[in-house]
Amino acid sequence: MAQSDQSLDGLSSEERKKVQELMQKDAKAERRVRGPWLWLTSLLGAAMVLIYFYGAGFQALDTQYHLGVYVLITFVLVFLLYPAGGRFAVGAMSVWTAGMLAVLVSCFWVFDSPTAFYDQITLFRETWEYDGLAKAWADDFGALRTSLILILPFAVVLLPLDQWLARRFRQSPTASDVLMAAIVAGTVIYWISQFEALNYRAGAENQVDMLVSIIGLILSLEVCRRVLGWSITLIGIGMIAFALFGPYLPELFAHRGFRFERLATSLFLTTNGVFGVMASVLATYVILFIFFGAFLQKSGAGKFFIDLPLALTGRSTGGPAKVAVVSSALFGSVSGSAIANTVSSGSFTIPMMKRAGFKPHVAGAIEPAASIGGMFLPPIMGAGGFLMAELTGMPYSQIMLLSVGPAILYFLSVFFMVHFEAKKQGLVGIPGETIPDWRPVLKSGWFYALPLVIITALMLMGRSPGNAAFWATLSCILVSWVHPSTRMGPRAIWEAIQLGARNTLIIGATLGVIGIIVGVISLTGMGLKFSDLVISMAGDSLFLALVLIAIASLVLGMGVPVTAAYLIVAVLAVPALGHFGVAAIAAHMIVYWLSQDSNITPPVCVAAYAGAAIAGSDPWKTGWTAFRFAKMLYVMPLLFAYVPAILLDGTTWEIVSAFFSATLGTIAFGAFAMGFLRRSTTLVEWLVLGIATFLLYWPGFVTDAAGLALVALVWWLQRDAAATPLSPVART
């Protein structure tokens, strides 16, 4: 939260409160711990940063440490820094912790070993299944009954203690939080220490493996609930139920089903679940780039990323809104979060847009519409680009090269929509004397772009993304020393380390649930069934298949973060798109772009709601306006599907032709989307612009010529009716 607090300094207390509440809608507020807890959590965060910097810069870690250390520190920090919730939640955690303590005591004191304890549970369950609960309870299970009774004394102690601690020391973890942190640490340490042995006995896990995996899996769900709430956690629970009750489901979704032990060991002990692709991508790439972003922000680059766009575009028509577009491209390329981007640059650009005459809901919508473009623009692209590299087996440097052109087209579309909106409203730029010339700004701060140049160049030279992030992060420290006011000393470096570590927790908290979802899809074969369903519903229509996938992505995005939505939909939908002849990388790009729509499409659109809070506008109206400015989000997937050259798949001429046509089409699309060229279009003119946009997007000399002719026709028809600037009263 430290970074967000700093970025909100220019807002009123009421606006700041609204924005913080919206940011906490995606992730609950963490505790502001003090004293020994602050030292412990700070040291754990620093250990995470240093361990992964060492692995990226000097010597790669073994798989079990590479994955396990990240999961271990993340889960422990979540239990220490994020409260369970209200009184009822705290009480539930007390009882659950009492149950885990009773299991621990039973394993070593009531029974001879954890194996004996688990065997007794298995025997009890089998007796229950064959003879009923009454018979099972009446049989000789006295030791098991003792284990159950042991929950009571632990609960009697923990219930009042946790409630008192939660009231008296609100910013400190409760006793149950500390115990759960220790228990989850034990399960992960078990996985690390037994990694090789677990690989040898895969499919024939012993009783201790099963016990550890069940406890670890349940605690993984609790980690997600604490940080991201019930929506995504319930999806994970639903997927577990789906795996357990497969034989009882409708024929379309039915499968043979799995016993809970089989499911738990597969999801927690193998690299197909909690320690699967999501953990691998986060530990290998994402956290290092999150650290890089934290250091870049501390270096003073943030001010330069606003000052330069202001100097370049501030004087033009609708200048403040164009500043928002360009600054969002710079911020978003390293932030990896649409809502963080909206808040960081929006706290400056949105009030400026309002002062220039943009209506509040329009100002609040332009910033998030531009901000999601940062998820497409290298070098970082959020976590999705790294996931794409992992899933496709392509080098991340190649993913970057393929992404640059489409990302530029997205920002170009928002830029021209903003231009036409400003022309429609009769808005002019910022007076020239109030903003500096771009040359002095560039001269005084060009070096702030060096870390971005370094990280991009190193990856293009063949260095791993992690190694590139390592050297680029060190360059941030050197860059900060150019100006005395931004020099990063030990204190600033420590703050950047802590900021980076805390920023990883939100996405790291999804590990358990995403591992469950992806693992269950793999176990049950649901991916193939979903693919068959899309193919059967779409028939022979690729366009209809794209519509179905877009709807699935939007619905899923209402419950899970956009990166998680991309991973899940990719596992389900990419095979279906392959059936229609779409290349694997194009299919992944389609899914990745569509997965971002919940940021700006009502009813969720958290980024748009953050923009509305800063603008003081109606959130619902702002959300739909953001959707209006971000419609390119749905055009690019069509180009990926129908114009392979847009992803550099083709001859040089085909690629050049595709981008030339797409650029012309994007400009025409801006006019068509805003209903304005030289003035507001009539219905006929609007339809002609729509046809022109379609023709221009389709590569080819003939179609481009026809599209340009139609645009020229509309321009000619509007020759005597140039837009008349609105008065200040009319604009308000």
Secondary structure, DSSP 4 states (H G I P E B T S, - for coil): -HHHHHHTTTS-HHHHHHHHHHHHHHSPPPP---HHHHHHHHHHHHHHHHHHHHHHHT-PPPHHHHHHHHHHHHHHHHHHHS---SHHHHHHHHHHHHHHHHHHHIIIIISSSHHHHHHHHHHHHHHHHHH-HHHHHHSS-HHHHHHHHTHHHHHHHHHHHHHHHHHH-TTS--HHHHHHHHHHHHHHHHHHHTHHHHHHTTTS--HHHHHHHHHHHHHHHHHHHHHH-HHHHHHHHHHHHHHHTGGGS-TTT------HHHHHHHHHTSTTTTTSHHHHHIIIIIHHHHHHHHHHHHTTHHHHHHHHHHHHHTTSTTHHHHHHHHHHHHHHHHH--HHHHHHHHHHHHHHHHHHTT--HHHHHHHHHHHHGGGGTSTTT-TTHHHHHHHHH---HHHHHHHHHHHHHHHHHHHHHHHHHHHHHHT-----GGGS--HHHHHHHHGGGGHHHHHHHHHHHTT--HHHHHHHHHHHHHHHHTSSGGG---HHHHHHHHHHHHHHHHHHHTTHHHHHHHHHHHHHHTHHHHHHHHHHHHHTT-HHHHHHHHHHHHHHHHTTS-HHHHHHHHHHHHHHHHHHTT--HHHHHHHHHHHTTGGGTSTTT-HHHHHHHHHHT--HHHHHHHHHHHTTHHHHHHHHHHH-GGGGT-S-HHHHHHHHHHHHHHHHHHHHHHHTBSSSBPPHHHHHHHHHHHHHHHS-SHHHHHHHHHHHHHHHHHTTT-PPPPPPHHHH-
